[in-house]
Amino acid sequence: MTELLQNLIDGLGRGSIYALLALGVAVIFGVMHLLNFAHGELITVSGYVAFWTINEGWSWYLVAPVIIGTAIVTSLVIERVAFSRVRGSSDFTLLLTSFGVHFVVSAIFLLYVSASVKTFSEPGWVANTFPVGSLNVEVYDAVVIGVTLVTLLGTSWLVQRTMFGLALRAAAADFDTARLMGVRSDTVIRGAFALSGLLAGIAGVFWLMRSGHTTPTVGITPMLKGVLAALIGGLGSLRGAVLGGFVLGLAEVLLRSRLPDSVASLTEGFVFLLIALLFIFRPQGLIRVAHAERV
């Protein structure tokens, strides 16, 4: 029982990061019906900023808000440079654009920085633990879960209680009708990209804290986790994205702890198998979205 509780805490910590990534993916999909495969580049750019600032002697308490700000600015720049030019195009064109952004950003760092791994120091408290009864809880997991809960509550308030949130929900339901009702498309789309960048930045802080390195392709894994979690929860549903993130994180940790040592390295394969089975029996994801046919 103690081992199970320990695994649940670890899974919630990992799932919290996935939930933030998936929520950022879902926000953009809700407004533009774009499955943004460039979402991971926000962490790639932030990773190099973290490398440069930490090696200049900055503490993580200063680096963390810089990472978040970098992710927001990068998201807005990507929207302005790439996606604003293909608005109204087909879903396939938007998808190709997101792939194009991914490859361009990776190529820039590969050509003008380096292909080598850039390492930086982690905060001293990352590996610390504290006892809760018979459990040893990592300070990192507790901080991740706490910050994620506060972020999710703040995002919920923003979406449900503000004019921007009302415009965002209206655009997600029917963008054309929302524009006829006076919703400014530029404001909503840029606001959605800023919110997506904020969520990616918060997730990126914890992702980079744990990994302690960056490369030109460091954003691929978090992007895939965020997209998978959004698909699991039900593409287009913000609640589903959060649920999908926690489900994916728990599944990874529980499978890794339960599988025999001889096949533990195949955890990712088993997770993808379970996801495939989910999509076979429930293709709409865990939460059905009323406008899912627009995907």
C-alpha positions as CSV (number, residue, x, y, z in Angstrom):
1,M,0.0,0.0,0.0
2,T,2.9,2.4,0.9
3,E,4.5,1.7,-2.5
4,L,1.3,2.4,-4.3
5,L,0.8,5.7,-2.5
6,Q,4.4,6.6,-3.3
7,N,3.8,5.8,-7.0
8,L,0.6,7.9,-7.0
9,I,2.5,10.9,-5.7
10,D,5.2,10.5,-8.2
11,G,2.6,10.0,-11.0
12,L,0.8,13.2,-9.9
13,G,4.0,15.1,-10.0
14,R,4.8,14.0,-13.5
15,G,1.2,14.3,-14.6
16,S,1.0,17.9,-13.4
17,I,3.7,18.9,-15.9
18,Y,1.9,16.9,-18.7
19,A,-1.4,18.6,-17.7
20,L,0.1,22.1,-18.1
21,L,1.6,21.1,-21.5
22,A,-1.7,19.6,-22.6
23,L,-3.7,22.6,-21.5
24,G,-1.5,24.9,-23.6
25,V,-2.1,22.6,-26.6
26,A,-5.9,22.5,-26.0
27,V,-6.1,26.3,-25.7
28,I,-4.7,26.8,-29.2
29,F,-6.7,24.0,-30.6
30,G,-9.9,25.5,-29.2
31,V,-9.4,28.8,-30.9
32,M,-7.7,27.8,-34.2
33,H,-8.4,24.1,-34.4
34,L,-4.7,23.7,-34.7
35,L,-2.8,20.8,-33.2
36,N,0.3,22.8,-32.5
37,F,3.4,20.6,-33.0
38,A,5.6,23.7,-32.4
39,H,4.5,23.9,-28.8
40,G,7.7,22.2,-27.6
41,E,9.8,24.9,-29.2
42,L,8.8,27.2,-26.4
43,I,10.7,24.9,-24.0
44,T,13.6,24.6,-26.5
45,V,14.1,28.4,-26.6
46,S,13.5,28.6,-22.8
47,G,16.1,25.9,-22.2
48,Y,18.9,27.9,-23.9
49,V,17.9,31.0,-22.0
50,A,18.1,28.9,-18.8
51,F,21.6,27.6,-19.9
52,W,22.9,31.1,-20.6
53,T,21.5,32.8,-17.4
54,I,22.4,30.0,-15.0
55,N,26.0,29.8,-16.3
56,E,26.1,33.6,-15.8
57,G,25.5,33.0,-12.1
58,W,21.8,33.7,-11.9
59,S,19.8,31.8,-9.3
60,W,16.8,29.7,-10.2
61,Y,14.6,32.1,-8.4
62,L,15.4,34.7,-11.1
63,V,15.7,32.2,-13.9
64,A,12.2,30.7,-13.4
65,P,10.3,33.9,-14.2
66,V,12.7,34.6,-17.1
67,I,11.9,31.1,-18.5
68,I,8.2,31.8,-18.3
69,G,8.6,35.2,-19.9
70,T,10.7,33.7,-22.7
71,A,8.0,31.1,-23.4
72,I,5.3,33.8,-23.6
73,V,7.3,36.0,-25.9
74,T,8.4,33.1,-28.1
75,S,4.8,31.9,-28.4
76,L,3.7,35.4,-29.5
77,V,6.6,35.7,-32.0
78,I,5.7,32.3,-33.5
79,E,2.1,33.4,-33.9
80,R,3.1,36.7,-35.5
81,V,5.8,35.3,-37.8
82,A,4.2,32.0,-38.8
83,F,0.6,31.4,-37.9
84,S,-0.8,34.9,-38.6
85,R,0.1,34.5,-42.2
86,V,-1.9,31.3,-42.7
87,R,-5.1,32.2,-40.8
88,G,-8.1,30.9,-42.5
89,S,-6.1,28.3,-44.4
90,S,-7.0,24.6,-44.2
91,D,-6.2,22.5,-41.2
92,F,-3.5,20.7,-43.2
93,T,-1.8,24.0,-44.0
94,L,-1.8,25.0,-40.3
95,L,-0.5,21.6,-39.3
96,L,2.4,21.8,-41.9
97,T,3.2,25.3,-40.6
98,S,3.5,24.0,-37.0
99,F,5.9,21.3,-38.2
100,G,7.8,23.9,-40.2
101,V,8.2,26.1,-37.1
102,H,9.6,23.1,-35.2
103,F,12.2,22.3,-37.8
104,V,13.2,25.9,-38.3
105,V,13.8,26.6,-34.6
106,S,15.7,23.3,-34.2
107,A,17.8,24.2,-37.2
108,I,18.6,27.7,-35.9
109,F,20.0,26.3,-32.7
110,L,21.8,23.5,-34.5
111,L,23.5,25.8,-36.9
112,Y,24.2,28.9,-34.9
113,V,24.6,27.5,-31.3
114,S,25.6,23.8,-31.2
115,A,24.3,20.3,-31.5
116,S,25.9,19.3,-28.2
117,V,24.1,19.0,-25.0
118,K,24.2,22.1,-22.8
119,T,24.1,21.3,-19.1
120,F,23.3,23.6,-16.2
121,S,23.0,23.1,-12.5
122,E,19.7,22.1,-10.9
123,P,18.3,23.7,-7.7
124,G,19.8,22.1,-4.6
125,W,16.4,21.2,-3.2
126,V,15.2,19.1,-6.3
127,A,16.4,15.8,-4.9
128,N,15.3,16.5,-1.2
129,T,12.5,14.6,0.4
130,F,10.4,15.0,3.5
131,P,8.4,12.3,5.4
132,V,4.6,12.1,5.4
133,G,3.8,9.2,7.6
134,S,5.5,6.2,6.0
135,L,6.0,8.0,2.7
136,N,9.0,10.0,1.5
137,V,7.7,12.8,-0.7
138,E,10.1,14.6,-3.0
139,V,10.1,18.4,-2.5
140,Y,10.1,18.7,-6.3
141,D,6.9,16.7,-6.6
142,A,5.2,18.7,-3.9
143,V,6.2,22.0,-5.5
144,V,5.1,20.8,-8.9
145,I,1.7,19.6,-7.7
146,G,1.1,22.8,-5.7
147,V,2.1,25.2,-8.5
148,T,0.1,23.3,-11.0
149,L,-3.0,23.4,-8.8
150,V,-2.7,27.2,-8.4
151,T,-2.1,27.6,-12.1
152,L,-5.1,25.5,-13.0
153,L,-7.3,27.4,-10.6
154,G,-6.0,30.7,-12.1
155,T,-6.6,29.5,-15.6
156,S,-10.1,28.4,-14.7
157,W,-10.9,31.8,-13.2
158,L,-9.5,33.5,-16.3
159,V,-11.5,31.4,-18.7
160,Q,-14.8,31.5,-16.6
161,R,-14.8,34.9,-15.0
162,T,-13.2,37.4,-17.4
163,M,-14.2,39.0,-20.7
164,F,-11.1,37.5,-22.3
165,G,-12.2,34.1,-21.1
166,L,-15.7,34.7,-22.4
167,A,-14.3,35.6,-25.8
168,L,-12.0,32.6,-25.8
169,R,-14.9,30.2,-25.0
170,A,-17.1,31.9,-27.7
171,A,-14.3,31.6,-30.3
172,A,-13.8,27.9,-29.3
173,A,-17.5,27.2,-29.8
174,D,-17.9,29.0,-33.1
175,F,-15.2,31.5,-34.2
176,D,-17.2,32.9,-37.1
177,T,-20.3,33.7,-35.0
178,A,-18.0,35.1,-32.3
179,R,-16.5,37.5,-34.8
180,L,-20.0,38.6,-35.9
181,M,-20.8,39.3,-32.2
182,G,-17.9,41.7,-31.9
183,V,-15.1,39.4,-30.7
184,R,-11.8,40.7,-32.1
185,S,-10.0,37.8,-33.7
186,D,-6.5,39.2,-33.3
187,T,-7.0,39.9,-29.6
188,V,-8.4,36.4,-28.9
189,I,-5.8,34.5,-30.9
190,R,-2.8,36.4,-29.5
191,G,-4.3,36.1,-26.0
192,A,-4.6,32.3,-26.6
193,F,-1.0,32.1,-27.7
194,A,0.1,34.2,-24.7
195,L,-1.8,31.9,-22.3
196,S,-0.4,28.8,-24.0
197,G,3.1,30.3,-23.6
198,L,2.5,31.0,-19.9
199,L,1.4,27.4,-19.3
200,A,4.3,26.0,-21.4
201,G,6.7,28.3,-19.5
202,I,5.6,27.1,-16.1
203,A,5.8,23.5,-17.3
204,G,9.2,24.3,-18.8
205,V,10.6,25.5,-15.5
206,F,10.0,22.2,-13.9
207,W,11.0,20.1,-16.9
208,L,14.3,21.9,-17.2
209,M,14.9,21.8,-13.4
210,R,14.6,18.0,-13.5
211,S,16.5,17.4,-16.7
212,G,19.3,19.9,-16.1
213,H,20.2,20.2,-19.8
214,T,19.0,21.5,-23.2
215,T,19.6,20.6,-26.9
216,P,18.1,21.8,-30.2
217,T,15.5,19.0,-29.9
218,V,14.8,19.1,-26.2
219,G,11.2,20.3,-26.9
220,I,10.2,17.2,-28.8
221,T,9.4,15.0,-25.8
222,P,7.4,17.6,-23.8
223,M,5.5,18.4,-27.0
224,L,4.6,14.8,-27.6
225,K,3.5,14.4,-24.0
226,G,1.3,17.4,-24.2
227,V,-0.3,16.4,-27.5
228,L,-0.9,12.8,-26.3
229,A,-2.4,14.1,-23.0
230,A,-4.7,16.4,-24.9
231,L,-5.8,13.6,-27.2
232,I,-6.4,11.2,-24.3
233,G,-8.6,13.8,-22.5
234,G,-10.5,14.7,-25.6
235,L,-9.1,17.2,-28.0
236,G,-10.8,20.6,-27.6
237,S,-11.7,20.1,-23.9
238,L,-9.7,22.1,-21.4
239,R,-10.9,19.8,-18.6
240,G,-10.0,16.8,-20.7
241,A,-6.5,18.1,-21.3
242,V,-5.9,18.4,-17.6
243,L,-7.4,14.9,-16.9
244,G,-5.4,13.4,-19.8
245,G,-2.1,14.8,-18.4
246,F,-2.7,13.3,-15.0
247,V,-3.8,9.9,-16.5
248,L,-0.7,9.8,-18.7
249,G,1.6,10.6,-15.8
250,L,0.1,8.1,-13.5
251,A,0.1,5.4,-16.3
252,E,3.8,5.9,-16.9
253,V,4.8,5.7,-13.2
254,L,2.5,2.8,-12.3
255,L,3.5,0.7,-15.3
256,R,7.2,1.4,-14.7
257,S,6.9,0.2,-11.1
258,R,4.7,-2.8,-11.9
259,L,6.4,-4.2,-15.0
260,P,9.2,-6.8,-14.5
261,D,12.7,-5.4,-14.6
262,S,13.4,-7.3,-17.8
263,V,10.8,-5.2,-19.7
264,A,10.7,-2.0,-17.6
265,S,12.6,-0.2,-20.4
266,L,9.5,-0.8,-22.6
267,T,7.2,1.3,-20.4
268,E,6.8,3.9,-23.2
269,G,5.7,1.1,-25.6
270,F,3.1,-0.2,-23.2
271,V,1.8,3.3,-22.6
272,F,1.3,3.8,-26.3
273,L,-0.4,0.4,-26.6
274,L,-2.9,1.5,-23.9
275,I,-3.4,4.8,-25.6
276,A,-4.1,2.9,-28.9
277,L,-6.6,0.7,-27.2
278,L,-8.3,3.8,-25.7
279,F,-8.6,5.4,-29.2
280,I,-10.0,2.2,-30.6
281,F,-12.8,1.9,-28.0
282,R,-13.3,5.6,-27.3
283,P,-11.8,7.7,-30.2
284,Q,-13.2,10.9,-28.8
285,G,-11.1,10.7,-25.7
286,L,-12.1,10.6,-22.0
287,I,-14.3,13.7,-22.3
288,R,-16.6,14.1,-25.3
289,V,-16.4,17.5,-27.0
290,A,-19.6,18.8,-28.7
291,H,-17.7,20.1,-31.7
292,A,-15.3,17.3,-32.0
293,E,-16.4,16.7,-35.6
294,R,-14.6,19.9,-36.6
295,V,-11.2,18.3,-35.9
